[in-house]
Amino acid sequence: MKKLKIVMLLFPDLTILDFVGPYDVFIKTPCFEVYTVSLNGGEIIAEGGLAVKAGYSFQNCPSADILFVPGGIGITSFLTDKVYIDFLQKQGKHAKYITSVCTGALLLAAAGLLTGYRATTHWRSLELLRMLNIDAVDERVVVDRNRITGGGVTAGIDFGLVLAALICGEESANVIQLLLEYNPQPPFNSGSPASAEQSTLVKALEITQPLFERRREIIDRMIL
């Protein structure tokens, strides 16, 4: 089987688990070749200060069979950045699959790459995704034709396994899940607004409100 080229976008202030979860699945999947790309290539600094090195720049990146966008604080300023939007549109034009995890879906939507598709994102950003006229649904992983999107942060591993199964077969995905020992047993039942205690939800809403408002203001201007 010919290997499919996965182009994984890196940018300053990305959420590292949005990237690393799928990356660990992809590099173990025999039918994928992984390419990391940032604006100028080389090092970017993720949320919290961790340095990550991209192998390619926007100028020399190969054409993607699978385009992948993670989320993070950093996507906020790129929602209206012509260079990033143009890159995604160029890559998306010929990609067989267009994918994201977490708030990467907002950037895909801003580039017009989710229009007419169902998609998901981090629970806090579902309203923002709907503002961009996307059929946003609260699900862990959403597959709509060749658009595959994962929910917030930890959903990246689920997303990666779904994509691996879709392209390489369920047997391959099952082996990868076992190699990763992906056997979630969370110590608390607060991983979703539906299950979290009200006090926990209120605190999470308070923490995320400034970023939510900033993004909403940007999207309000975009859709005027």
N, C-alpha and C positions, 0 to 999 in steps of 0.2 A: 504494500500500500504506500502511495506517495505521501510523504509527510506534509502536513499543513503548517504554514508559517503563522505563528501567533505573534502579533505585534502588541506589546504591553507598554502603554504610555506611563511615563514617570514625570512627575512635576514637583516643584517645591511644596512642602507641607501636605504631601499625600498621607493618608492613613496607611501605615506600613502593612497592617494585617490584610487590608483590602487587596494589596498587591501580593504579599508573601503567601497567603492561603492558596489562591489559585496557582501561583507560580510553583509551589511545591507539588501540586497535582500535575501541572502541565509538564514539568521536567521529567516526571516518572511515566508519562504517557507515550508509548512508542510511536504514535502516529503524529506527534507534534514536534515542531522546531520552535524554540522560543527566542524572540528578539525583543530586547528592551530599548526604548527610545525616549529621549528627552529633547527639549528644544535645541540645545547645542551639543548634545551628547555629553558623556562624562558624568560627573558627580552632581547629584541633587541632595538636598537636605530634607528629609521627611519630618513629619510632626514629631516633636520631642528631641530633634537634633541628630537622628541617625542618618549617616551618609549612605547613599545607594548610588551605584555607578551604572549608567546606561551605556549600552554598547553602540548605539547609533544616534544620530541627530535627525531632525526633521528633513534635512537635505539628503542624507545618504541612506535613509531607512528603506528596506525592501518593501515591496507591495504586500500588504497583509492578506492572507486567506481568512484569518480571524483577527478582528480588531478588538482590543480589550482596554477599557478605561476604569481605573479604580477611583475611589472617592477620597475626600479629605477636605480640610479647611481650604487648601490651596485652589480648589476648583472655583471658588467664589469669584476671584478676579478674572478667571478665564472664560466665564460665561459670555462675556462680550469682547473677548480678545480675538481679533481677526486672524492672527497667525495660528492660534490653536484651532479655531473653528475651521479655517481653510485646510489645515492638516487633516483633521478628522473627516471632513467632507471628501477630500482627495482619497484618503485611505478607504473610506467607506464605500466609495463608488464601485470598487471592484471586489470588495471583501465578500466571501461566502457567508460569513457570520459576523454580526456586530453585537458586542457584548459589554457588560459593565457589572460592577459590584458597588453597592452602597450609592453614594451621591455621584458616582461616575455617570449615572443615568441622567442627571441634570445637565451635564456637559454634552452628552449625546443628544439630548432633547434640544439643547440650545443650537446644536449644529444641524437640527432637522432630521436626525437619523433615527428617531423613534416615532415620528409622526405616522399615525395610522396603526400603531402597534400597542398591545398591552405590555406593561412593564412594571417593575417594582424598584424600590430604593429603600434607604433607611427610613424607619417609621416616622421619624421627625420631618422628613422631606417629602412625604407623599403628597401633601397639600401643594408644595412648590412644584412638583412634577405635574400635578393636575393643572396648575396655572399655566404651564407650557403646552396645554391642550393634549396631554398624553393620558391614555386610559390607565391610570396608576392603580395598582391593586396591592393589597397587603398580603403578600405571599413570600415564602422563603426564596423560591426560584421561579421565574416565569419564562416559559418558552412560547414564543409566538412567531411561528415560521422561522426565519433565520435571525431573529432578535432574541437573545438570551440575557436576562438580567437577574442579578442576585440582590437580596435585601442587605441589611446593614452588616458590615465588618465581618463577623464570624460566618455569615452566609456564604462568604467567598469559597470556602472549602466545599460546601454543598453544590454551589454553582459549578466549580471546577469538575467535580465528579459527574454532574449531570451532563456537562459538555463532553467529557471524556467518554461517557457511555453512549451518547448520541453519535459520536463520530467513530470511536474505536471499539464500541461494543460493551455490554454490561459486564462481561467476564473481566475485561481489562480494568474497568472502573472498580469492580469489587476487589481485585488484587491490590490496586493502588490504595483503596480505603484501608485495607488490612495493613499494608506497609506503613501507612501513616498512623496506624492505630487510632483511626478516627472513630471513637466510641464515646460520644459526649455523655457526661454525667455531671451536669452543672451543680454546684453546691447550693445554689439558691434558685428559686422559681421567679426570678425578676427579669428574665431576658426579653420580655415583651410587655408593652403597655397593658395588654389584656390580662396578664398574670401578676404583674408587679403590684405591690401594696400602693395605695393611693399616695401616701407620704413620699414613697420612692419616686413615683411618677411626677409628682409636683416638683421635687428637687431636680429631676432630670430636665423637666421643662424649663425651670428657672436657669439652669446652667447653659442650656442650648438656645435660649431666647435671643440673646444679642446676635449670634450668627444667623439664626432663622430670620430675624428682622432685616439684617443686612442683605441677605439673599433675596428676600421678598421685595425689598426696594429695587434691587437690580432687575429682577424679573418684571416688576411693575413697569419699569421704564422700557424694557425690551418689548412688551406686548402692547404698548400704547399705539 
